Amino acid sequence: MSERVNADKPHLWKSDIAASVDQFNRWFMRFAPQAFRETRVQTTKHVRAALLATDDLRSIDVVTLRTAPGTLPTLRMCTAPPLAVDRLVGLGAVNKSLVAAMERGRLPVRMKAETVDANLNEVCGVLMKLLDRDIFPWLDAAKKPTSRERDRASTIVADRLCGAIANPIVRNAQEQRQLTLIGRYLNKRGYRSKRPASGQPLTGMEPGTYAFRMNIAVGEARKVNIAVDVVIQPRRLRRDGLPILVEAKSAGDFTNTNKRRKEEATKIHQLQATHGESVSFILFLCGYFGSDYLGYEAAEGLDWVWEHRIDDFARLGL
């Protein structure tokens, strides 16, 4: 890649890292609680639906789970302690693919009915034995819950569910915000949101256009798709005619970014192998990206634009 925006300027990294961390923290304090609250409201509705589907946990049986397999994520949070997927699989000696399918709201289609029922019976046994009766007092009282009891229990379970998925909630909200920022930046410069026609080569993308969340084919003998957050075709075409590919990334701690830094390196190598060494694959960063992460990505041929200095996109010819 010929363009180097920030990867070749290590003397700026320290100050940029500090500015990026500060920006992420400001956003988190202002907007993450809102994203969490909105998700909590929707999750509480799902919990109430699961309680009703199981007759307020008094009917956790094979028939119920067959009818409503999507209640499993909620039911796992109704135990003491709440059960992770792997813990449920281990305690019940249950088929992991069945549990994985139920987590997606369905039953495995290729599993024999008797095998499904045997596994569901084991799941029910574990759940019934571990139900957190302190938050479902009507179980020991052998009566239907009051509306207040059901609402209180739903809120507690929803909090447990949201706690288990807090990081994805924040990450998804931040990613959407980053894409919105890029869209506004491009629109101000006269770019238009327009997806290329299906099957059109990358070089055929119309100049002065961009598209979100596109799949880019890589590989020769065996084609696979790589998801790219933003694809931008400059008004003045690059020498290779290829658009600029952007990956939006945010992080709330330094450890996680170092664990996942190989993912972007793998992507750029796959893209280069298929579309040429000149592929421009840019990271759009906000948050906790330390010198170790930046040094690794730079060595792998990646470059980046900091969210707090979004105008650096202009240096890519946009």
C-alpha positions in Angstrom: 0.0 0.0 0.0 1.5 3.3 -1.1 -0.5 5.7 1.1 0.7 5.9 4.7 -1.6 8.0 6.9 -0.5 7.2 10.5 1.3 3.8 10.4 4.6 5.4 9.6 4.4 8.1 12.3 5.2 6.4 15.7 6.2 9.8 17.1 2.4 10.7 17.1 1.1 7.4 18.5 1.4 8.3 22.2 -0.6 11.5 22.0 -3.1 9.8 19.6 -3.6 6.9 21.9 -4.4 9.3 24.8 -6.8 11.3 22.7 -8.6 8.2 21.5 -9.0 6.8 25.0 -10.4 10.1 26.2 -12.8 10.2 23.3 -14.1 6.7 23.9 -14.6 7.3 27.6 -16.5 10.5 26.9 -18.8 8.7 24.5 -19.3 5.7 26.9 -20.3 7.9 29.8 -22.8 9.8 27.7 -24.3 7.2 25.3 -23.5 3.7 26.5 -26.0 3.8 29.4 -28.7 4.8 26.9 -27.8 1.9 24.6 -27.8 -0.4 27.6 -31.2 0.9 28.9 -32.8 0.5 25.4 -31.6 -3.1 25.2 -32.7 -3.7 28.7 -36.3 -2.7 27.9 -36.4 -5.0 24.9 -34.8 -7.8 26.9 -37.3 -7.4 29.7 -40.1 -8.0 27.2 -38.4 -11.2 26.0 -38.1 -12.4 29.6 -41.8 -11.8 30.3 -42.6 -13.8 27.1 -40.4 -16.7 28.3 -42.1 -16.7 31.7 -45.5 -16.8 30.0 -44.4 -19.5 27.6 -43.3 -21.7 30.6 -46.4 -20.9 32.8 -44.1 -18.7 35.0 -41.4 -21.5 35.1 -43.9 -24.0 36.4 -43.9 -25.9 33.2 -40.3 -26.4 32.0 -40.7 -29.6 30.1 -39.9 -31.1 26.7 -43.1 -30.0 25.1 -42.6 -26.4 26.2 -38.9 -26.3 25.0 -39.9 -27.9 21.7 -42.6 -25.2 21.2 -40.4 -22.3 22.4 -36.7 -23.2 22.0 -35.8 -19.5 22.0 -36.6 -19.3 25.7 -33.4 -21.1 26.6 -31.1 -18.0 26.9 -33.6 -16.6 29.4 -34.0 -19.8 31.3 -30.2 -20.1 31.7 -30.4 -16.7 33.5 -33.2 -18.0 35.8 -30.9 -20.3 37.7 -28.6 -19.9 40.7 -25.9 -19.3 39.6 -26.8 -18.2 36.0 -25.6 -20.8 33.6 -23.2 -20.2 30.7 -23.9 -22.3 27.6 -20.9 -24.6 28.2 -21.8 -25.1 31.8 -25.3 -26.2 30.8 -23.9 -28.6 28.2 -21.5 -30.0 30.8 -24.0 -30.4 33.6 -26.6 -32.1 31.5 -24.2 -34.0 29.2 -26.3 -32.4 26.4 -25.5 -32.2 22.7 -23.8 -28.9 22.2 -25.2 -28.3 18.7 -28.7 -28.7 20.1 -28.0 -26.0 22.7 -26.4 -23.8 20.1 -29.5 -24.1 17.9 -31.8 -23.3 20.7 -29.7 -20.2 21.5 -30.6 -19.0 18.0 -34.3 -19.8 18.6 -34.7 -23.1 16.9 -34.1 -26.8 17.1 -31.6 -28.7 15.0 -33.3 -29.9 11.8 -31.1 -33.0 11.2 -31.2 -34.5 14.7 -33.6 -37.4 15.3 -36.7 -36.5 17.2 -36.0 -39.0 20.0 -32.5 -37.6 20.4 -33.8 -34.1 20.6 -36.4 -35.2 23.2 -33.7 -37.0 25.3 -31.5 -33.9 25.3 -34.4 -31.6 26.1 -35.3 -33.8 29.0 -31.7 -33.4 30.4 -31.9 -29.6 29.9 -35.2 -29.4 31.8 -33.7 -31.5 34.6 -30.7 -29.1 35.0 -32.9 -26.0 34.8 -35.5 -27.2 37.3 -32.9 -28.3 39.8 -31.1 -24.9 39.7 -34.0 -22.4 39.4 -33.3 -19.4 41.6 -36.3 -19.6 43.9 -35.4 -16.4 45.7 -36.4 -14.4 42.7 -39.4 -16.6 41.8 -41.1 -16.9 45.2 -44.3 -18.2 43.7 -42.6 -21.6 42.9 -42.2 -22.6 46.6 -45.6 -21.1 47.4 -47.2 -23.2 44.6 -49.2 -20.4 43.2 -49.4 -18.1 40.3 -47.3 -14.9 40.6 -48.7 -11.5 41.0 -48.1 -9.0 38.3 -45.6 -7.2 40.6 -43.7 -10.4 41.3 -43.5 -11.3 37.6 -42.4 -7.7 36.7 -39.7 -7.8 39.5 -38.4 -11.2 38.4 -38.4 -10.2 34.7 -36.3 -7.1 35.5 -33.7 -9.1 37.5 -33.4 -11.7 34.8 -33.2 -9.0 32.1 -30.3 -7.4 34.1 -28.5 -10.8 34.1 -29.0 -11.2 30.4 -27.8 -7.6 29.6 -24.8 -8.1 31.9 -23.9 -11.2 29.9 -24.1 -9.3 26.6 -22.9 -5.8 27.8 -19.8 -5.7 25.7 -21.6 -6.6 22.4 -24.3 -4.0 23.2 -21.7 -1.3 23.6 -19.6 -2.5 20.7 -22.7 -2.5 18.3 -23.7 1.0 19.4 -20.2 2.3 18.9 -19.8 0.7 15.5 -23.1 2.2 14.3 -21.9 5.6 15.6 -18.6 5.3 13.7 -20.3 4.4 10.5 -22.7 7.3 10.8 -19.7 9.6 11.3 -18.0 8.3 8.2 -21.2 8.7 6.2 -21.6 12.3 7.3 -17.9 13.0 6.5 -18.3 11.6 3.0 -21.7 13.3 2.3 -20.2 16.7 3.2 -17.6 16.1 0.5 -20.1 15.3 -2.2 -20.0 11.5 -2.0 -23.2 9.4 -2.5 -24.3 6.2 -0.8 -24.7 3.7 -3.6 -24.1 0.0 -3.6 -22.5 -1.4 -6.7 -24.5 -3.9 -8.7 -24.3 -7.5 -7.6 -21.4 -9.4 -9.2 -19.7 -6.2 -10.3 -16.0 -6.1 -9.8 -14.5 -3.8 -7.2 -12.9 -1.7 -9.9 -16.3 -1.1 -11.5 -17.7 0.8 -8.5 -18.9 4.2 -9.5 -16.5 7.1 -8.6 -17.6 9.3 -5.7 -19.8 6.6 -4.1 -19.6 4.5 -0.9 -21.4 1.6 0.6 -21.7 0.1 4.1 -21.2 -3.5 5.1 -20.3 -5.1 1.8 -19.0 -8.6 1.3 -15.8 -8.8 -0.7 -14.9 -12.1 -2.3 -11.4 -13.5 -1.7 -9.7 -16.7 -2.6 -9.0 -18.4 -5.9 -9.9 -22.0 -5.9 -12.4 -21.6 -3.0 -14.1 -18.2 -2.8 -15.2 -16.8 0.6 -16.6 -13.5 1.5 -15.0 -11.0 3.8 -17.3 -8.4 5.5 -16.0 -4.9 5.1 -17.7 -2.0 7.0 -17.3 0.7 4.4 -16.2 0.6 0.8 -15.4 4.0 -0.8 -14.6 4.7 -4.4 -12.7 8.0 -4.6 -13.9 10.6 -7.2 -10.4 10.5 -8.7 -9.7 6.8 -9.1 -6.6 5.3 -7.7 -4.1 3.8 -10.0 -5.3 0.3 -9.5 -9.0 1.4 -9.7 -9.8 -0.3 -6.4 -11.9 1.4 -3.8 -10.7 2.1 -0.2 -11.8 -0.5 2.3 -12.5 0.7 5.9 -12.9 -1.4 9.0 -14.5 0.5 11.9 -13.1 -0.6 15.3 -13.6 0.5 18.8 -12.4 -0.9 22.1 -13.0 -0.2 25.8 -9.7 -1.9 27.0 -6.2 -2.6 25.8 -6.2 -6.3 26.4 -9.0 -7.2 24.0 -7.5 -5.4 21.1 -4.2 -7.2 21.4 -6.1 -10.5 21.5 -7.9 -9.7 18.3 -5.2 -7.9 16.3 -4.5 -10.8 14.1 -8.0 -10.7 12.6 -7.2 -7.5 10.6 -3.9 -8.8 9.5 -5.5 -12.0 8.2 -8.1 -9.9 6.3 -5.5 -7.7 4.5 -3.4 -10.7 3.5 -6.5 -12.4 2.0 -7.5 -9.2 0.2 -4.0 -8.7 -1.2 -3.7 -12.3 -2.4 -6.9 -11.8 -4.4 -7.0 -8.2 -5.4 -3.3 -7.2 -5.4 -0.7 -5.8 -3.1 -1.9 -2.2 -3.6 -5.2 -2.9 -1.7 -6.0 0.0 0.6 -7.4 -1.5 3.9 -7.8 1.2 6.6 -8.8 0.9 10.2 -11.0 3.6 11.7 -10.1 3.6 15.4 -11.7 4.9 18.5 -10.7 3.7 22.0 -8.0 1.7 23.6 -5.5 0.8 20.9 -2.0 0.8 22.4 1.5 0.9 20.9 1.7 -2.9 20.8 -1.4 -3.1 18.7 -0.4 -0.3 16.4 3.1 -1.6 15.9 1.8 -5.1 15.0 -0.8 -3.7 12.5 1.8 -1.4 10.9 4.2 -4.3 10.5 1.4 -6.3 8.7 0.9 -3.4 6.2 -2.2 -1.9 7.8 -2.8 1.8 8.2 -5.4 3.7 10.2 -7.4 6.9 10.7 -8.2 8.0 14.2 -11.8 9.0 14.8 -10.7 12.1 16.7 -8.9 13.2 13.5 -11.3 12.0 10.9 -10.0 14.6 8.4 -7.0 12.3 7.8 -9.3 10.5 5.3 -8.5 13.4 3.0 -4.9 12.1 2.8 -6.2 9.0 1.1 -7.5 11.1 -1.8 -11.1 11.4 -0.7 
